[in-house]
Structure formats: structure tokens, C-alpha cells
């Protein structure tokens, strides 16, 4: 189905698709597959983030920011509505119908030069305004060479009526193969069977539930199957890994979880302002929870949600900081009062990067670019 979607978009048609499945079922991996196989297409991505759920149009801005160079080609009323929503121009609260038409027009105009594939992960955490606008756009795609794919745990009313694909668990044979690939040493057959049974084919569970457990715990299994819902057990696994980190490394993961953009320079400066040393990067990277490269990436969306919720209210305020300006135009989602981060002055204000901090002091070194072994294959 995913290959057919890409072929249809390349052929000048438009497609919308909703991937539904529980946490760790592999929805993000399927989006990655689409991104990697959409040869000849332009790919743009957005992801819902809990810290932005109260910020109207935050996800729409995240998706459209790379394409705002086409903004001036929209009809006047649509251009003004979208510009106001993104804080580019002042005006009264824009009509959401106009914003929906503007986003549809923007995607169509961009796809006129090159087929466009839009991937939206964790739709359940989109702000409500963005969820409505993107669903509006998905229902009106016709022959614009645009593919719009959502990944969500459970499809809500906004996505009602759109084509869907249920992402189910792995078969027992595939589950055992995946579990065996994650262990470097021998694994008792009875323990393996219990893990496969309790994971119920969930790829993330197969990789994460045994992680960090002692040989004695592995020998005893995980207790009564089903005693704790699987998502809760996955988050417990991630929480144990986070709790095992030194305090500074733990704060670094929480800080990164509060920033959906993943700008390494921004995270680096915010960490310095908060007194987090470079050694925290090594610990977080070696634990496999965080990857620093061209972007700062957490190992899995569940790591982001768990890390953000694990921060105290005071720490969340320090990471996200209340700003008096429009949420989209504020300097960034990380670096609140007391962090010393500044808005960068420049001619462009249409993208989130134009609101990042001035690079100052030392730049990220090799420690910030560490990538734990097999990190990518653990992401499901």
C-alpha cells in the first residue's frame, strides 16, 4: 500500500492515508520507509509534541515552514490568513477555513514543481487547530501530486472517513527473529517464549522490555502477563533507563524533549545556560536515548513524552518559558526566563530557525555527534 501511494503521487495523483497502531507498533518506521523510498519527491515532516498541544497552528507551521517561500503565490485572503496564523504579519484571528485553503494551495503550488510527500507523526498530539486544518486538506486532495500520511494511535473524529491502514503486531516467527537479533548472547527458549507472548508482536516491546533487566530477571520473566498495559510497561522501561542516567544527562534528555525542532546549536546553548556540561551528552548517547547529529533526535516518540512528563513543573517552565509574543514567533520552545537566550535579528521571520539563538562560545564538539550502536534499528 505504501509503495502504491508513492507511485500514485509520482503519477500526478494525490493520496491521503492514516496509519493506526499502538505505541511501538512501527508507525514511525513506516513513515521512515516512505521518506526513504519517495525518490523524485520532496518530503516534509511534522510530528505532534505534547509541549505544543496548546499552541494553535504549531504543527501546521512545523510542516509548512520549509515551503513558505511559496507564500506570496497564494490568493490575498489566504496569504493574509496564513501569515497572521504564523505571526508573520499582524491582524485579527484568522478564519480557519481560509487557513485550510491556504495550506491546501501551498502544498499544491509546491507539488507543481516536484511531487510532494507530507508525513505527520503522532497526530494524537497535534494542537487541535492543526489537526482540523490538516484533516481538511487531506479530504480535498485530488490531482495535485501530494501525499499526506498521518501516524496515530487511535484515529479520532478529525480523521474520520480517510483511508486507513491498521499497523498490527509481528507474527510469532518474525517476533522471535527480531528478539534474537537484539541479544548478543544466548537466551533461554522459555524466557524468549514468554517475552514474545507478553509483547504480543509489538516490535518496540520486543526490543525494549528485556533492556536493562538482569539475567535473574530475564530468567523469571516479567510476572503475570497483562498485569500492566503494554504502553505503560514500555514507558516504565524507558523511565528506568532515564532514571539510571546521571542528573545532568537526565536534564539534557528532558530539555531535548521540550524542543520539537531538534536544532543542535540551540539545544547546546540552552544546555550551557542551564549548567549542563558536555559530559551529559556522552551519557545520554551511550544509553541510546538521544542522538546528536545534524538534528537532535530522541530514540522514540515515547521517550520524548516520558522524558517531558518526568520533568518537574519548575523544570518544564525553564525549558519552555512563557513568552509574551505569539507562540509561533517566540524565540523557541526551549530557553525561558533566566536562560539568557536571545532572539536573533535578521531579515527573515518566516521559519522557526530565524528565531534561534546566536551561536556563541564553543560549538558542539565530537561528543555531541555520538551515535549509539544499533540505535537506528531499535527505533520502531
CORWOQUI-V247316 format. One record per pair of residues at least 12 apart in sequence whose ideal C-beta (glycine too) atoms are under 7 Angstrom apart, sorted by the first residue. I is the first residue (numbers start at 1). GAP is how many residues later the second one is. D is the distance in Angstrom with one decimal. If there is no record, write none. Layout:
I/GAP/D  I/GAP/D
This chain:
1/164/5.8  2/28/6.5  2/31/6.3  2/32/5.7  5/12/6.0  5/142/5.5  6/28/6.8  6/31/6.1  6/32/5.4  9/32/6.3  9/106/4.8  9/108/6.3  9/136/5.6  9/137/6.8  9/138/4.3  10/30/6.1  10/31/6.7  10/105/5.4  12/131/6.1  12/133/5.2  13/130/5.9  14/127/3.6  14/128/5.8  14/129/6.1  14/130/5.0  14/131/6.7  14/132/4.6  14/133/6.9  15/132/4.9  16/122/3.9  16/125/5.8  16/132/4.8  16/146/5.2  16/147/6.4  17/132/4.8  17/146/5.4  17/148/6.3  18/132/4.8  18/134/6.4  18/137/5.4  18/141/5.1  18/144/5.1  18/145/6.9  18/146/4.4  19/130/6.7  19/131/6.7  19/132/4.6  19/146/5.4  19/148/5.6  20/132/5.9  20/134/6.5  20/135/5.3  20/144/5.8  20/146/5.4  20/147/6.6  21/145/6.6  21/146/3.2  22/131/6.3  22/180/6.7  22/208/6.9  22/209/6.6  23/130/6.5  23/181/6.9  23/208/4.6  23/211/6.0  23/279/5.6  24/178/4.9  24/179/6.3  24/180/2.6  24/181/5.7  24/210/5.8  24/278/6.9  24/356/5.4  25/142/4.4  25/144/6.8  25/177/6.1  26/141/5.6  26/177/5.2  26/354/5.0  27/124/3.8  27/140/5.5  28/93/5.8  28/123/6.5  28/273/6.6  28/351/6.6  28/352/6.9  29/350/6.8  29/351/5.4  30/137/6.7  31/88/4.7  31/90/5.7  31/118/6.7  31/120/5.7  34/83/6.3  34/85/6.2  34/115/6.3  35/84/6.3  38/79/4.6  40/75/6.6  41/73/6.7  41/74/4.3  41/75/6.5  41/76/4.9  42/68/6.8  42/72/4.9  42/74/5.1  43/74/4.9  43/76/6.8  44/19/5.9  44/22/5.6  44/23/6.8  44/74/5.4  45/74/4.6  46/13/5.2  46/16/4.2  46/17/3.9  46/74/5.2  47/74/4.1  47/75/5.2  47/213/6.5  48/73/7.0  48/74/3.9  48/75/5.9  48/76/6.5  48/77/3.1  48/78/4.3  49/76/6.0  49/211/4.2  50/75/5.4  50/255/5.7  50/258/5.7  51/207/5.2  51/257/6.0  51/269/5.7  51/282/6.1  52/75/6.1  52/208/6.3  52/281/6.8  53/72/5.9  53/74/5.4  54/73/6.8  55/72/5.6  55/272/3.9  55/273/7.0  56/71/5.8  56/73/4.2  57/28/4.7  57/29/7.0  57/70/6.9  57/72/5.1  57/73/5.7  57/271/6.7  58/69/5.1  58/72/6.4  58/269/6.6  58/270/6.5  59/67/4.5  59/68/6.0  59/71/3.6  60/43/6.2  60/70/4.5  60/73/5.4  60/74/6.7  61/25/5.4  61/267/5.1  62/198/6.5  63/55/6.2  63/57/6.8  64/39/6.4  64/42/6.0  65/286/4.6  65/287/5.8  67/39/5.9  67/43/5.0  68/282/4.3  68/283/6.5  70/36/5.8  70/39/4.9  70/40/5.6  71/12/6.9  71/35/7.0  73/36/5.3  74/28/5.6  74/31/5.1  74/32/6.5  77/21/5.8  78/20/5.6  78/23/5.3  78/24/3.7  78/27/5.9  79/23/6.8  81/13/3.8  81/14/6.2  81/17/3.8  81/18/5.1  81/21/5.6  82/17/5.8  82/20/4.0  85/14/5.5  86/242/5.4  87/239/3.9  87/241/4.8  87/242/3.5  88/261/6.2  88/262/5.6  96/33/6.6  96/36/6.4  96/37/6.5  99/34/5.6  100/33/4.9  100/36/3.9  100/37/6.1  103/30/5.8  103/34/5.3  104/33/4.8  104/36/5.7  107/30/6.7  107/37/6.8  107/39/5.1  108/36/4.2  108/38/6.7  111/33/5.1  111/34/4.3  111/35/4.8  115/30/4.2  116/29/6.5  116/30/5.0  117/30/4.4  118/28/6.9  118/29/6.7  118/30/4.7  119/30/5.3  120/14/6.4  120/29/7.0  120/30/4.8  120/31/7.0  121/30/4.8  121/180/6.8  122/29/6.7  122/179/5.3  123/27/4.5  123/28/6.5  123/29/3.9  124/28/5.2  124/29/5.3  131/27/4.8  132/26/5.9  135/23/4.3  135/24/5.7  138/24/5.7  139/22/7.0  139/23/7.0  169/31/5.4  169/32/2.2  169/33/5.5  170/31/4.3  170/33/6.2  171/30/6.9  172/24/6.1  175/21/4.8  175/24/6.6  175/26/5.4  175/31/5.8  176/16/6.4  176/20/5.8  178/25/6.2  178/28/5.2  179/13/6.0  179/16/6.1  179/17/6.4  179/27/4.9  182/25/5.2  188/31/6.8  191/27/5.4  191/28/6.3  191/30/6.5  194/27/4.4  195/14/6.3  195/15/6.0  197/28/6.2  198/24/5.7  198/27/4.8  200/30/6.7  202/28/6.2  203/177/4.1  204/30/6.1  204/96/6.6  204/176/4.2  205/25/5.9  205/29/6.0  207/171/5.3  207/173/6.8  208/26/5.8  208/29/4.7  209/13/6.7  209/24/6.5  209/28/6.0  211/26/6.1  212/25/6.9  212/28/5.6  212/29/5.9  234/68/5.9  235/67/6.1  235/71/4.9  238/64/6.0  238/65/5.4  238/68/4.9  239/67/5.8  239/71/6.7  241/46/5.8  241/48/6.2  242/47/6.7  242/64/7.0  242/65/6.1  242/68/6.4  245/38/5.6  245/39/6.5  245/42/5.9  246/34/6.9  246/37/5.5  248/28/5.0  248/29/6.0  248/32/4.0  249/31/4.2  249/34/3.8  249/35/4.6  251/23/6.9  251/25/5.7  252/19/5.9  252/24/5.2  252/28/4.4  252/29/6.8  252/32/5.4  253/31/5.4  253/36/5.4  253/37/5.6  253/54/4.9  254/53/5.0  254/54/6.7  254/56/6.6  254/57/4.3  254/61/6.4  254/65/6.7  255/12/6.5  255/15/6.0  255/16/6.2  255/19/6.9  255/64/5.4  255/79/6.1  256/34/5.9  256/40/5.1  256/42/6.2  257/41/6.3  257/47/4.5  257/50/4.0  257/51/4.3  258/50/6.1  258/61/4.0  258/62/5.4  258/75/5.9  258/76/5.2  259/73/6.8  259/74/5.4  259/75/4.5  260/73/6.7  261/91/5.6  262/33/3.9  262/34/4.2  262/35/6.1  263/90/6.9  263/93/5.7  264/28/5.8  264/31/6.8  264/32/5.3  264/100/5.5  264/104/6.2  265/91/6.9  265/94/5.5  265/99/6.9  266/66/5.9  266/68/6.8  266/90/5.0  266/91/5.7  267/29/5.0  267/67/7.0  268/96/4.9  268/100/6.5  269/72/6.5  269/88/5.0  269/91/6.8  270/64/4.9  270/65/4.7  270/69/6.0  270/71/6.4  272/89/6.7  273/62/6.8  273/66/4.2  273/67/4.9  273/68/6.4  274/44/6.8  274/65/6.4  278/87/6.8  278/89/5.1  281/86/4.7  281/87/5.2  281/89/6.8  282/85/5.3  282/88/6.4  285/85/4.0  285/86/6.9  285/87/5.6  286/86/6.1  288/84/4.3  288/87/5.6  288/90/6.6  289/14/5.7  291/80/5.5  291/84/5.9  292/72/6.8  292/76/4.2  292/77/5.5  292/78/6.6  293/76/5.6  293/78/6.6  299/76/6.5  299/79/6.5  299/80/6.0  300/79/5.8  317/19/5.9  318/18/5.5  318/20/6.7  318/21/6.8  319/15/5.2  319/17/6.9  320/13/5.5  320/14/6.6  320/16/6.0  321/14/6.1  321/15/1.6  321/16/5.6  321/18/7.0  322/14/6.7  329/26/6.7  330/25/6.9  331/12/4.8  331/24/5.0  332/23/6.1  332/24/6.3  341/16/4.8  342/15/6.1  342/16/6.3  343/12/6.0  344/12/5.9  344/13/6.5  344/14/5.4
